[in-house]
Amino acid sequence: MKLSKTTSFAIAAGFAFLAAVGCSDTNRTSSKPGYADRTAADRSAPVVSSTDRDFAVKAAQGGMAEVALGNLAQQQGFSLKVKEYGKKLSEDHGKANNELMQIASREGITLPSTMDSKQQDTVDRFSKLSGARFDREFLKDSVKDHEDDIAEFQKEASQGSDAALRDFAASHVSTLHDHLDTALNAQKTAK
């Protein structure tokens, strides 16, 4: 079968186009924080919604802040209740952070390695306090923070689109409630 010059040219142009597209850079990444680089090996990783991704990033930063504040409470707290509560915060949020990192790795989410500036400011502010004043300020902040965290985790648990993050949030709501109750009880006896 003999092809016309036009047909041969069209076929050659088509192959050239396909070769050019096939050799183009398909590993483009987003410059937005929280987005993992996508390589040929992980292109099949699930696509996570921006809402779920934002929850994971915020939960990671909040978890790091809780660990840091818990450590401060153990060192600078006045009452035994605050010191014990600080230990509980550090341990529980440390475990949750590790769990979240594993989920993020599977889901293709890049988590931050530091707290946000507001959280760092809070840690810095508390690092300058001690004794009964530390206890009062720390517990007040912890109550407010855990009330906010509970709302965020409940929202993700009920409305999140990523099953792993939804399950993570749901499984930690009771721990956050426990932390809130502990802080409220300690607040009653704080001097």
N, C-alpha and C positions, 0 to 999 in steps of 0.2 A: 504494500500500500504506500503510495507516494503522497506526502503531505505538501501542501502549498507553503510558500515562503512565509505567508502571514500566519498560518497555523503553527508552523515550526517556531516562529518568533514568539508567538503567544505562549506556547508551551515552555520555551526557554525562559521567558520573562516570569512565568508562574513559578518555575523551579527556583529562579534567582530570588524571587520574593519570599518563597517559603524558606529558603536557606538563610536569608537575611533575618527573617523573623525568628527562626529557630536558634540563631546565634546571638540574638539580642540579649541584653541584660535582664533576666527574669527574676533576679534576686534583689529587686529594689525594696528598700525598707522605708518605713515611716519615721520621721524625726520626732514624732510625738512621744512623750515619756510614757512608759508602760507598754510599749509595743516591742515585741521581740523581733529580731532579725529573722527573716524567713529564708531558709536554704532549701535546696532540693530535697534534703532528708526530712525536713519537717513541714513541707507544704501540705501534708495531709493532716497536720494538727488541727484541732477544732478552731473555728473562728469564734472568738469571744466578743460579745457586744461591748460597746464603749461603756455602758452602764455597769456591766459586770467587771470590766477591767478597772474602772474607777473605784468600785467597791474594794477590789483586791489591793489596789495601790494604797487606798486610804486605810484599810484594815492593817496592812503591813506597817505603815508608818505609825498608826495608833498603837499597834502591838509593841513596836520598838520603844515608843514613849512610855508605855505602861511598865515595861521591863526596867527602863532607866529610873522611872519614878519609884517603882517598887524597891529597887536597890537603894535609892536615896532614903526611903522610909525606914529601911532596915538600919541604915547608918545614922540618920539624923532624927529619927522619931523619938519622941519623949516616952510615950506609953508602950507597954508591951503589946497591946492590941494593935497599935499602928505598925510596930515592927513586924508582928506576925502577919498582918494584912499585907505589908510590903513584900514579904517573902512569898505569900500566896500569889500576889500579882505577878511577880517576877517568874515564878514557876509556871503558872497557868498560861500567861501570855507568851512565855518562851516556847512552850509546847505548841501553842496555837500558831505561833510564827513559823515553826518548823513544818507544821502540817500545811500551812498556806504556801510556803516555799515549794513543797513537793507538788501541790496542786498547780501552782503557777508554772512550774517547769513542764508538767504534762500538758497544760493548756496553752502554752506558748506566750505567757505573760511575763514581761520583765518587771520585777518588783524593785522599788527603790532600796538603796542600801542605808539610807539615813532618814531621820525624821524630817518633817517639814519645819520651816523656820519658826512657826508659831509654837509648835511642840518643843522645839529646842529652847525657845525663850522661856517656856514654862519650866523645863528642867533646870535651866540656868537660874531662874528666879528662886526655885525651891532649894537649889544647892546653897543659897546664901542664908537660908533659914535654919533654925534648929529649935529643939525643945518643944514646949507646948504650942508656940506659935506655928512651928512647922506642922504639928499635928492638925491644928484647926484649919490652916490653909490647904494642906494636902487633902484632908478629908472632904472639905467643901468642893475642891476641884474634882476629886475622884467621884463624888456623887453626881455632879453635873456631867462629867465625861461619860460615866457609865449609863446615865439616862440617855444621852445622845447615841452612844454605841448600841444600846439595846434597840432603839428605833431603827438604826441603820441595818443592823443584822436581821431584825425581823422583816424589814422591807426586802432585803436580798433573799431571805429564806422563802418569802411568799411570792416575790415578783421576778427574781433572777431567772435568766434564760439559760445559764450554764449550770448543769446538774451538779457538778462537783463543787462549785462555789455556793450554790444554793444549799447543798447538804452541809458544807462547812459552816455556813452562817447559822443554819438551823441547829446544828450540834453544839454551838457555842453560846446560844442565847441563855441557856440555864446557868452557865458559868458566869456570864455577865450579870445576871440577876443576883447570883450569889455574892459577887463582888459588891454590887450596889447595896444589898442588905447588910453586908459586913461593914461597909463604910458608914451607912446610916446608923447602925448600932454603935459603932465606935465614936461617931459624932456626938451621940447622946452623953457619953461619959468624958469627952475631951474637955480639958480645962481651958 
